[in-house]
Amino acid sequence: MKNRFRVFLLLLLGFSANLFAQKEEFNIAYLKHQTLLKGPTIYFEAMENRGTKDFVRINERLQELVDERTKAGSDKPSSNRLVYGGLFEKATEKESAAVVISGYYQAKSGSDRDEIALQETGNNIGSPIPYFEWRTTNNANLLVMITFTYADGSMKQDSLWIEESSVQRAGKKLLSVKTLEESVAKQFKNAYEHHFNFIDVERRWLDFPSVKVKDKALKTEYKEAKDLIKSYKIIELGRLYKKLYEAENTDEAAIGLGLCYEILGNYPAAAELFEGRSDFHIKTRIRKEMALYDYLVEIGAKINLTTF
């Protein structure tokens, strides 16, 4: 009976030194597509309005998109420091900028009333009888020409044409000019995000493996790991896993430390720790994340990497 109790006690002690594999959901960033933003500094020059109306917030929206890529990094302990750390900076003058964003737009809307020639259809005897009907057409359209000028003098351009119209006819409601303007404005709001928000972020579940801890001094600290994961205190968690990795040098500790680096955007450090230890899912993720990192280096973006 005593021997059985001793075996049970030993199993209990071994169990307490391990953390069950913990799964939580985190933001994972990938390269969505290429961007026309090249270099570390950006200058936005207000675009000229060559239209008759200004029902679309062109300059305000483009300025917002520039601000999103030049704002200071987030102080949140679980944020991706590579993505949200200010990839570019605002240039004080366009002569010193790596890329200058400029261009013009035409925003027009109104209502036209035209006489339409129609003719009867059916099994009438003789030739169809023509008749005329007045129809009102409401419309709103937007043309945007945006230019990216680089420090070496080269340029790239992109254009956007959005048109909405509504015709008054039997059985169909005529949409107002204001409604059409609002539709055009809504479409424009998301139109240029691919140039500025070229990083795609998705929520993925990540598995933190259990780690067998031999060092008595680390056992108490390791008990806090589960709460750190659930509360998204990744910097504190990373420091803990670094201690575990340096003390125990196990694959599980390396994976845990690598996951912390991955969440915070230090993909090179994560890839090094995952090398030879990771499964198919991690290898697939880190391959896509390293493609983002390499691209940011290529275009001269400001790299912000977290280290423990």
Protein Blocks (a to p, Z undefined) as FASTA:
>chain_A
ZZmmmmmmmmmmmmmmpccdddddddddddfbdcfbecjbdcddddddfbfbdfbcfklm
mmmmmmmmmcccdfbfkbcfklmnopaccdfbfklpmbdcedddddddddddddddddde
djdehjdddddddddddddddddddddddfkopacdddddddddddddehiacddfklmm
mmmmmmmmmmmmmmmmmcccddddddddddddfblklmmmmmmmmmmmmnopaklmmmmm
mmmmmmnopaklmmmmmmmmmmnopamlmmmmmgopacfklmmmmmmmmmmmmmmmmnop
acddddZZ
